[in-house]
């Protein structure tokens, strides 16, 4: 199995809390566009990065969130300094009410 084929099971991260949006990217994995790098923390995990396409609405710090369509990814900035499982690409991040 290739790394690109890996997916995360639903519920792989529990009690995910949003920390902040770190930066905007013009290119991610060779694709041009607008991407946002976020920092989140999950129960039993250290801080990890989530990259989403496009802009997101402002998410309050430490709000509980859900990662939609999450999969591990190696990114050019932090990919070799972090465990691949701590670099996530997601379709979106939504606040859990």
N, C-alpha and C positions, 0 to 999 in steps of 0.2 A: 504494500500500500504506500502511496506517495503522500508526503506531508500535505499537499494541496487537497487531498481527499478527506482529511480529518474533519470531523464535525464534533461539536460539544452536545452531549445529551441534555435534554430539557432538565432544568434543576441542577446542572453541574455546579453552579455557583449559588449559594444560599445567602439570603439577607445581604444583598448587594447594596452598598451605599455609595452615592455619588460624592466625589471630592471636588473636582473642578475640571473645566475645559482648559487644556494646556496650550494648544496652539492650532493654528489653521495651516493646512498643507495644500499646495497647488497640485502636487503629484503624489500618488500613493500606489505602490506596486506597478509602476509604469503607466498608470492611468491618470490622465489629466482631469482636473475638476476641482471642486472644493471639498476638502475633507477636514474633520475635526478630530484631534487627539484628546481623549478624556482620561482622567485618573479616577478609578473606582477602587473600592475595597470590599471584600466578601468575607463572610464568616469562615475562619480557618485559613484564610489566604493573606498574602501580603498585598500591597498596592499593585494594581496592574493597569495596563493601558488598554483602552478601547478606541478603535478608530471607526468613525462613521462617515458616510458620504453626506455632504451638505452641511448646512447650518442646523443647529438644534435650538429649540426654545431654551431660555435660561432655566436651568435646573437648580433648585436650592441645594446648598452644601449639606451633605449628610442625609439627603432625601433617599428613601428606599426606591430602587429602580430595578427594572427588568431589562435584560439584553435580548433583543429580538434578532434571530438569525445569526447567532454568534458562532464563530469558528476561529481556531488558532491561526495566527499569521506571523511570519517573520518580516518585520519592517526594517528598512534601511537605517533608521536612526538608532533604535534601541534593540533591534533583533538579535544582535550578538552579545549584548550585555544583559539580557533577561532570558529567563526560561521561556521557550516558545508558548507554553500554556498561559503565560502572563501577558502575552500580546494577543489581543482579540480584535477581529474585525466583525462589526455587527451592522445589520441593516438599520437599526435604530436603538435608542435608549428611551424607555418610557418610565415615567414616575408611577409607582405602585400606590394606589389610593387605599 
